[in-house]
Amino acid sequence: MTGASSGIGAATARSLAAEGASVAVLARRRDRLEALAGEIDGLVLEADFTDQQQATSAVERAVAQLGRLDIVVDNAGVMLADAPADVWERMLAINVQGLLYVTRAALPHLARAAESEPGRVADLVNISSTAGRVARPGNAVYSLTKFGVNARLSPARPGRSNDSSHRTSRTRTPTSSPATGEQAW
């Protein structure tokens, strides 16, 4: 679970753990990861996944500690509205490159897990945004990154077959708004 130190990532990690999954939580903020891992009996993987080597190492550590990967939730992302040009690189690195690095490292493990399952399925979940469908004033670069995530979700993605052992799925997880306290899907 990338981006697990807060928000949707933390809520998804809690939901998966509540369903009985062994969860590895990945983010840069170790203190928040440790608190969450203590709550859900999860595995802490502190890493900056915008660095390809750290992303690959984190995936390999998760497999070594948990035995295999059945699902990867690529949730990490940042929205910096009206950001100056020098901040764009960080948004692109987190929202696009980090997702690609984690995905590349995880796919062989997910394919192996799918081969051993009766339904031949392992899940790769990439969290996107409505900004990936509609760009709004002030968030053009963020929208560009989420359009990229949506392109990654395309069933005709290069380098992967379209058979049932390589499915990509999207899920909805209940989260609470910090502003209102309301639960949303």
Sequence and secondary structure as in RCSB ss.txt:
>XXXX:A:sequence
MTGASSGIGAATARSLAAEGASVAVLARRRDRLEALAGEIDGLVLEADFTDQQQATSAVERAVAQLGRLDIVVDN
AGVMLADAPADVWERMLAINVQGLLYVTRAALPHLARAAESEPGRVADLVNISSTAGRVARPGNAVYSLTKFGVN
ARLSPARPGRSNDSSHRTSRTRTPTSSPATGEQAW
>XXXX:A:secstr
 BTTTSHHHHHHHHHHHHTT   EEEES HHHHHHHHHHHT EEEE  TTSHHHHHHHHHHHHHHHS  SEEEE 
     TT  HHHHHHHHIIIIIHHHHHHHHHHHHHHHHHHHSTT   EEEE   GGGT   TT HHHHHHHHHHH
HHT TT TTS  SGGG  B     EE TTT  EE 
